[in-house]
């Protein structure tokens, strides 16, 4: 299910060059969006090309049920754009979401794995749809210096048809402060109108800021750097204070049920990518069991073992023991315990765990590798 790695921060909007004299209009309905002028039509075609390129490159997260769920949340926020605004899950571990000029809204699988509930998802979707509704890509384009954009050194995805002058889209690294504020205000109003808890809008961005700081991220990113995220948090706090008739809906149960499989897969994805800091940030201190498969402590243990800082092996051992207690039938934990005890030169315990692992999973891909460990340890016993 995991597709080709996509550097979504290299997205280009594929906007065609030309003299921009027409005013940028806000879109009010699906029919209004379809009645595009020439300039909007060129942007629409270019965005459609980008959509097709992502499909051909197997870059989307293939889960029809999850896709339908996110579409339903978005349609509930913007019923007037049903049939035009389409929501997609991009198969990427990066934290990002962006909107194209044709109404395609993309949210990364990594972003979905971090959010807590439907209200937080709705916050991001409403913000991105507002960028489309208010045609911010066109407004921003008129303020973009092409040479400065080229100087960003952002790599384009291959296989995307290009025509005319390329402008790097602000969809990835954020728009101007004015346009982001506009998306905050209009998006937040939809959140409140739908009955979601407004405070969740702040929590969504606080999660992102915590990760940016913990990982010292310095590259194009959802609302980018520390100051940009802090601007978003301050903006939503102000809007929350002004909200009247606030609702009490978080949609946590629905959200967790629809994203649980993805969350488990993303844990494995981060492990495969050696993103130990991300796993520790996500799982340290324990988590709500409904968020992940019951064997989630295994991934925390692996992250600690791989990081290898002072005290990490002891932390890994504790996490593995919890994984065994919570999910005794999950074989990889026993392999991990064997490796950990081997590091600690506790050969008898390592041998016991390796044997248990192969008894549980005799056809494992690494069975020959583990069998060699067992043979070596048995020879030492002799």
N, C-alpha and C positions, 0 to 999 in steps of 0.2 A: 504493500500500500504506500510505502514511502517512495516518493518519486525523486527525480533529479534535483540536486541542490540548486536553489535559485537564490541569486544575490539580488533580492528585491530592492535593495537600496541602490541598484543600478538601473532601476526603471526609468525609461524616458517616455514622455507623454506623446511623442511623435506628432507634435503640433507643426503644421505647415506654416511657412513664412508668408509674409504678404503685408500689404498696407492695412492696418486695423483702424477702420473709421466708424464701423457700426457700434452702437452702444451695446453693452453687455446686459442682457435682460435676465431677470429671475424667472425660473420655471415654476409653474403653479399646478400642473397636472400632467398626466401621461400624454394626453393629446397635445398639450403645449410643448412638451419635450420632443415629440415627433415632428413638429412643425418647425424644423431648424432652418435658420438662414444659411447662406453659403459658407460663412466662416465656421459656424457651429457644425455644419454638415461635414466639413473637412476634418474637424476634430473628432467627430463621431466615427467616421470611417477609419481614421488612424487608431482610435481606441479599439474598434472592432478587430482590426488587424492584430493588435496586441493580445486581445482575448484569445484569438485563434492560435497565436504563437504559443501562449501558455498551455493551451489544451494539447497542441501537437508535441510539446516538450514534456508531456506527462507531469506537469508542475502543480496540478491541483490535488488536493486531498480527496480521495475517492470514497466518500461516504454519503450516499443519497439521503439517508435519514437525517444526518447532521445538516446537510445542505438544506433540506426542507425545513428543518427547525429554524435555522438562522433566517431563511427567507420569510418564515411566518412572523418572526420577531420584527424584522424590518418592515414588512407589509403592515403590521399593526401600528408601527410608528408613522408610516407615510402611506396610508391607503390610497391616496390620490396618484401615487406613482406605481401602482401594481401593474405588472406587465412591462415596465420600462426599467426600473431599478432592479438589478439582479445581484445577488450576494454569492460570493465564492470564497472557499477556504483554500488559501495558498499553502502548499506543503513546504513550509519553511519554519525552522526553529526560532527565527528572529522575531522580536516584538515589533509588529508593524500592522498597519491598516492604511488603506488609501482608496481614493475614488478616482475613476476615469471619467472623461467627458461624455461618455455614452451611457452613464448610469451604472456601470459595473463597479461594485464595491468589493474590495478584497480585504480579507482579514486573515492573518497568518495563523497556522496551527499553533505556533509558539505563543501567540497572544491568547488564544482560546484556553490554552493550558494554564495560564496565569490568573485569569479572571475567576471571581468567586460565584457570580450569579448572573441572572438574566438582566438585572438592572444595570450592571456594569457593562455587559455586552451592548445593551440598548444605548448607553452613553456614547460608546464608540461608533456604533452604526449611525446614530442620529447626527453626530458630528460630521461623519464622512458624507452622509446623504446631503447634508446642508452644503458642503463644498460643491456637490453636483448641482443641487437645486439653485444655488446662487451663482453657478458657473464661475467658480473661483479660479479654475485653471485658465480661463480666458482673461479674467481680470488680472491675475498674476502675470500672465504672459506679457501683458502690455507694460509691465514694470521690470521685466527681466532683460538684462543685458546679455546678449547671446555669447559674447566673448567671455564674460565672467562665468556664465554657466559652463562653457566648455572647459574653463580652467579648473572646475571641480574635479576633473579627472575621473568621472564616474563611468564605469564600464557598461556598455549596452549589452543586453542579451543578444545572443546570436540567433539568426533565423527569423528576425522580425523585419518585415518589409519596410524600408525607409524611403521617404520621398520628401523633397524640399528641406527647408532649414529645420534642424532639430533643436528643441528647447528642452532642457532638463526639467522634469516635472517637480514642482514643489510638493507634490502629493506624498513624497517619501520623507523629506526632511522638514516639511512644514511650510506654511505660507507666511505672509507678512503678519505682523502682530494684529493689524486691523482685521484682516480676513479670518485669522484664527479666532479672534474675539467674536466676530460675527457668527462663525460656526458654533462657538460655545453657546452664545445666547439663543440662537434659533434651535440648536440641537437640544439644549436644556429644556426649552419650552415644550418640545415634543415629549421628552422624558416625563415631565410633570403632568402633562395632559393625559398621558397614558396610565398614570397612577403609580409609577415607580417611586421608590424612596429616593429623593433627591440626593441624600448624603452618600449614596453608593457611587455617584459620579466622582466624588472626591477620592473615594477609596480606590477606584480603578487607576487613577493617576498616581496615587501614593504608592501603590504596588510597583508601578513602572519606575518611579523615581528611586525607590529602594534598590531596585535591581541595577539601575544605571550607576548609582553610587557604589554599590557593593562590587560590581564588576568593572568599574572604571571605564565604562563604554564611551568611546569617542569616535563615532561614525554615524552616518545618516541613520535615523532611528525614529520611531514614532514620537513626534514632537521633540526629537533630538536631545539636546544637551540639558544639563541640570537647570539652567535658567529657564529654558523653554517649558520644561515640565513644571517647574515652580510657578511659572505664569499661569499654566492651565489650572493648577491646584488653587491658586489664589482666585482665579476667575470663577471657578465653580463654587468655591466657598461663598463668594459674594452673591452669586446667583441663588444659592441655596437659602441664604438669609432673606432674600427677597421673595422666595417662592411662597405662594398662598395655596391653600387647599391641597397640600402635599399628600400623596398617596402612601400606602404602606406595603406595596408589592415589591418583592425582591426577585421572585421567580427562581430561588436557589435550588429547589428540588428539581424543577424542570431542567434547569441548566446543567446541574451535575449529572442527571440521568442521561442527557443527550451528549455530554462531552466525556463521559467516564472512559470509554474505549480510547478516545484520542489521548486523554491524559496518560493512560498506561503506556501507549505507544510513544508518547513524547518522552517519558522517563527513559525508555530504551534508546530513543534517538539521542538524547543528551549524553547517555552513557557511551554510546558508540562514537560520539563526537568528542569525547573526553572533556565535556563541559561540567567538570566536577563542582566548580563554584556555583553554577546555576542549580544543580541538584541539591547541594547543601542549603542554598538559600531557599529553595522550594520546600524542603522536607525537614530541615533542622527544627528541633523542638516539638516534633510530632504534628500530625495533620488530622483533619476530620477523615475518618475511615471511608466515608462515602465519596471522597474526592478521587481516590486511586484504588487500584486492585489491592487486595489484602497483603500482598507480598512487597508493598512499596518500601519497607525498611531495607530490603536487599539493595536497592539502588542507592540509598543513603550510605550504607556500609561500603559499597563499591566506590562511591565518591570519596569517602574518607580514606580508604585504602590507597586509591590512586593519588590523592593529593599528598599524602605522606608527610604532613607536618607533625610537629611534636604533639603527642597525645592522640593522633589520628587513628593509629592502629587499635587503641583501646576503644575509641568511639566506634570504629568499624565493627569490632567484636560485639559491642552492645547492640548495634543495629542488626547484625546478623542473627543474634540470639532472639531479638524480637521478631524477625522475619520467620524464624523457625517456629516460634510460639504461635504466630498469627496465621502462618501458611505452611504447615509442616510438609505438604505435598509439593512444594515448589523446589525442584531439584537444584537449580543454580545456586541456591544459598549454601548447600552442602559443599559444592565445588569451591565456592568463595571461602568458606571456613577452612577447607583443606589447604588452600593457598596461604591464607592468613597464618595458620599454625606452622606451615612450612617456613614462612618468613621468620617466625619466632623460634624456629628449631625445635618445635614440639612435635617430633616425628610421629609418635604413636597416635596422637590426636589427628594429625594431618592424614595419616594412613586410614584411620577410621572414617573420616569424612569423605575422602576420595572413594573408598569402597562403597559407602552408602550412596554417593552420587551415581556411580556406575550401576549399582543395583536398581536404582530408581529410573535411570535413563541410559540403558545399555547401548542405544543407538545414537547417542549424542554426537554432534559433529566433532567434538574434541575428545571423543572416547579414547582414541589411540594415544593422544597426548597425555591424558590422565592416567591411562594404563602404564605409560612409561614412568610417571611419577610413582605409581604404586610399586612397580617392579624395583625401582631404585630404593624406595623406602624399605621394602621387604628384604632387599639384599643387605641393607644396613642393620636390620634386626638380626640377621643371621651372623 
